[in-house]
């Protein structure tokens, strides 16, 4: 009976996925034929995006780019839509901003890099022009999650896809997780396979390149996550030793599996609390968390950096807040890709022109 239900569900989703694919394809055709206009700005724009609905690791890769360019003396700004925010229009993100006003991911980036200009605006063209007008020292814009937002033309497009769910093996919504056609991968200058196991062999890299149908003008990279020390939510200070061997795992992200797997490696997981991506925590969730802490008084609460941004918006006791930590994530390249990625990114930013195929 269960298998029959699954088949019927697929048959119901199939025409919806087909209609979505048609709508997406028509929109891209309008841009390709220049019926819909793209806008350019006078400084380099680096786009970090994906084809799926989430969980590919955009924010850690944006942070990696901010670190890379800043370390080379390039003053960068990050422009995001600010998914899930309650505000409208253009806003600069401050360290003291609330996640509900600017979005959890832009706030995470700002708190990681307080000196970097971070802004949110649904209209990326307007947002980019506003940043440039207000900040003459900004020499490049990193466009967070802008691969589908084609009105603002990026000079360098980086598309992410996860190791265990390649875009070329996925399906359009609602049948799969794709919000854009896999055929659009050809527009990317760089393709990054994220969340890779660290023990990949040379043959694995070759198979992935073949599966993704990488074109001669494209550059393929592979990354994995590197985890540092946990950070105390209340103080923002790294915790060298937690003083606890068990944790209550809490995550409201698109793909929490790598986070939960990490906790299993480092601690005993006393309880797992899983929420939807960008979940807006409220009083009911705090009560659930308090109950978990009462059941496991010797455990601390461990969450993701993105979830920590939203938890900070919620009223809770100081006693509970002192029990909460988050786990920062950094990006690590595999297959000796760091040097090539750095060189090509800096080459584009410094020369302010495309490094890839002109389509």
Secondary structure, DSSP 8 states (H G I E B T S, - for coil): -HHHHHHHHHHHHHHHHHHHHHHHHHHHHHHHTTSS--B--SSEEEEEEESBSS-S-HHHHHHHHHHHHHHTT--EEEEE--TT-S--S-EE--TT--HHHH-HHHHHHHHH-TTSEEEE-SSHHHHHHHHHHH-TT--EEEEET-SS-TTB--SEEEEEEETTB-GGG--BTTTSSBSS-GGGGGG-SEEEEES--TT--HHHHHHHHHHTT--TT-EEEEEEEEEEEEEETTT--B-S--S-SEEEEEE-SS--HHHHHHHHHHSEEEEEEE--TT----HHHHHHHHHHHHHTTT-EEEEEHHHHHHHTTS---HHHHTTEEEEEEEEEEETT-HHHHHHHHHHHHHHTS--S---
